[in-house]
């Protein structure tokens, strides 16, 4: 940890022209130890996140920063990207309107910025995927949660719900049965050979039919 934090501090100074203050370094150490850190506006929490994100990305298992919307995710990664690149760390940004392939590539980067809603919906979609090749996320490893009071308290009261019309596995069989039924009906007499119950949207053959 000391070597990684020192290296990240130097990278920030050389690429961003910003050397993290001691207060930001202490904030980064507290984040690393799974504590909730309160930093006011302008105190540099974006820069403080550089150090724990870099340290945990070294494992190759991925390091996430989860924030409240796409705008903050985009501005955060754009601000720190030069420092991450200088450290040899790949960066990815996940936005809700991206294609599955774009999301998969971003999630597979060393450091990934994503909003909490997008992260949650992608997780749910992966759990309902028919095939593993449709999934976009990899196994979770480390995440920093920005605006943690809003993400884990305010927005946590609103459930994430997904719904999708997935193709019926028996669709092709039903299609063929429908074609067969229509060909048969053309040879039958309505009322005598078959009856239609419009109220229940059903049709059935009579004894004669």
C-alpha positions, 0 to 999 in steps of 0.5 A: 500500500505505501508504494502504490499510494506514493506512486499514484501521488507522483503520477497525479502530480506529473500528469494532472499537476495536482499533488494530493494533500495529506488530508486527501491521503488520509481520506484515501487510507480510510476508504481503503479500510472500508470506512465512510469518509466525509469530504466537503465540496472542493476538498478533492475526493475525486483525486483521493479516490485515485489511490485506493482504485489504483491499489486494488486494480493491481490484482487484475480483478477490477476496481469500480467507482460507483456514483449517482449518475452518468455525468459524475461517472464521466467527469470523474474518469475523464479527470483521472484518466491521464494519471491512470494511463501513466500508471499503466492501468486501463480505464472504462466508463459504463453508461446506461445506453451502451451496447452489451459489448461496450459495457463488457469491455468497460467492466473488464478494464482495471478501473471502471466508473459506473452509476449505481442504477446502471450497475444494479440493472446490469447485475439483474440482467446478468442474473436473468441471462439465458447464456453466460455469453450474454453477461457483461459483468465479471465477478465483483472485487472492489468498489468505492461508493461515491455519495454513499448516503444517497446511494445506500440510503435515499435511493436504496428505498426504490427497488430496481425492477426489470422485465423483458419479453423473452422468446418462448422456447416453444414459439416455432412449434406454436407457429407451425401448429397455427399454420396447420390449424388455419389450413384445417379451418379452411376445410371446416364449417364454422358453428358445425365443425368448430366453435369460437369463444371470443370472450375467452379467445379460444377455439375448439372442435365439435364432435362432428369436427 
